[in-house]
Amino acid sequence: MPSKVRIALDAMGGDIGVPVVIPGAALSLKRHPDTEFLLFGDSKLIEAELARLPELKRASQVFHTDVAVRMDDKPSQALRRGRKVSSMWLAIDAVKRGDADAAVSAGNTGALMAMARFNLRGLPGVDRPAIAGVWPTLRGESIVLDIGASIGGDAQHLTALAVMGSAMARVLFDIERPTVGLLNIGVEEVKGVEEVREAAELLRAMNPPQFE
């Protein structure tokens, strides 16, 4: 039997917070029964929702904090006010401690990126975090990144995105050697900005076994 996936959930994240996040966790549990949740946020609000969701309650642990990152907080403000005490920080920290396999938040994206980078650091060779999305295509589903964590990027940054995206595709879609492409203004190699053309050259020169 596979081990359960433990998800640290920022229950206070998003515009509405607990009344939306907790039912969302219940829906996720229904679709993925081998999941356990660590719920971070106002315990009174969380327990009130869990009382109506007995299956989720059995699969969850609740950790109280009444500090939440606001949707309009700047990343610097979120770090100053929410470091070590906010529901977002505590969810991320659960991954760092090994108590959870992943952290999920529907909250302030800029704060989430800043807190994750500050607390978890990055992998060697990866200078920036990335936001990934799964997009439907004529060939199936594709992973697209970066879709919002940073503006612009040089060739090395684009190359790191290719490596991260292919790794995610291998795990998520069970593809042994995913195909990687660069989003450009045309398929011709002479088109596009210099950074994209340089990244294409770097990827071709790498000839990595993990993706094509």
N, C-alpha and C positions, 0 to 999 in steps of 0.2 A: 504494500500500500504506500502511495506517495505521502510524504509529510505534508502537513497543512501549511498553507501560505499565511504568514502573519502580516497583517496590514495595520500600520499606525495611521489613524484617521484624525485629521484636524476637524473635529465636529463643529467648530465655531466658524469655519471658513465659508466664504461666499457672502452674497448680499443678505441672505435670510438665515443661514447657519443651521442650527440643530434640527428645526422642523423639516428641512429639506435633506440635509446630509444623512441623518440617521435612516429615514426611509430609503434613501439611495443605497445605503449599506445593506439594508434588508433585501433589496432587489438584487444586489451583487451576490449576496450569500445564496439566494435562490438559484442563481445561474451558476455559481461556483461554490458548491457545498464544502469543498475542502479549503475553507478560509476561516481564519480567526481574526478578530478585530481588537485593537487597542484603541479605545476612544478617549480623546483628550478634549476637555472642555468643561463647561458648567455641569456638574454631576446631577443637579436637580432637574435641569432641562433634559439631559440625556436620559436619565432614568424614567422620566415621564413618557418619553417616546418609546423606550424599550419595554415599558409595561404593556404596550399594545403590540409588541413584536417579540413574542417569547422565543422563537427560534434564534433570532439575532441576539437576544439577551444571553442565551446559553452559550453563544459563540463569541462573547465579548467580555472585555475587562474595561472598566471605566476609571479614568484618572482625572481628578478634579483640577481645574484652574479656571478662574474667572477673567483671565487676561486674554483678549483676542486681538489679532492684527486687523485693523480697519481696512476697508477696501480702498480708501483714499490716502492711506499712509504711504509716504515715500519709503523706499528701501532703507535709507539711513534712519528714519524715524522708527521703523519697525524693529530694526536691530537694537536701537537704544532702549526702546520701551518694552520690547517683547523677548529680548534675549534671555534664555533660561527659564522664562516664566509663561510665555504665551502658548496657546494650544498648538500653533504652527511649529514653534521651536521644539516643543516637547515631542511632537510626532516625528520630526526629523531626527531628534536626538535618540529616539528609540531605535532607529536604524543604526546609528553610530554605535550604540551600546550592544547591538546584536539581539535586542529584544524583538525586533520586527524585521521583515524582509523588504518592506517598501513603505514609504510614507505617501499619503494622498491628501491633497488639500484643494478645495475649490475656491480658496481665498485669493488675496492679492498676489498676482503673478510675480511682480517685481520683488516683493518681500520674500516670496517663496524661493526665488532664484538666489537672492542675496543670502538668506539664512542657510540654504542648503550648501552653497559654496563656502560660506564662512565656517559652518559646522562640520561638513563632511569632507571638505577640500575636493580636489579633483584627481582624476587618474593621471599618471605620467603621460605627457604629450598632449593632454587636453587642457587648453588654457581657458576655455569658456564653456559654460553650460549651454544646453540646447533644449528647446521645446519641440517635441515630436508629435505629429498627428498621423492618424491612419486614414488614408484617402482611398476611395473606390476608383478603380480604373477598368478599362476593357479587359485587362489581363488578370484581374483580381484586385487585391488590396496592396497598397504601397505605403511605405513610411516616408513622410516628408518632414525634413528639418533643415534649418532652423525656422520655426514659424512664430518667432516673437521674443526670444530671450535677448537678442542683441541686434544692433543695426550694422549692416555691412560685415566686412570680414576680409582678411587677406587669404592668400592661397593655402597657407598652412591651416588656417581655421576651417576652410571649406573641406580640406582633406580630412581633418579630424571629424567633421560632420559625417563624411562618407563612411569612415570607420565605425563611428558610433551607430549610424543608421543601419549598417549591414549587420552589426552585432545584434541589434534589436530585432531585425528581421529574422535572423537565424533562430532566436529564442521564441519570438511571437508566432512566426509562421512555419517554423520547423523546416526552413530552407537551408540546405547544406552550403550553397554558394550563391548568395543573393546577387542580383544585378544592380549596380549602382549607376546613377546618372546625375548629371549636373543640370539644374534648371537654368536655361539660357534663352536668349532671344531668337535662336535658330540652331539648327543642327550642324551648320558649317563651322569648322574649327576656327575660322578667322573671325567669327562673330562673337559678340559679348565683350564685357569689360576685361581688362588685363588680368584681374585677380581670378576670374573664372577660367580664362584660357590657361593661366599658369597652373591652376589646380588640376585641370584636365591633364596637363603634361605630367604633373607629379603623380597622379593616380595611374597613368599608363606606365610610368617608369617603375612604380612600386610593384606592379604585377603581383598583388597579394593573393595568397591561396584562399583567403577567407571570402572574397567576393570578386565579381567580374564587372 
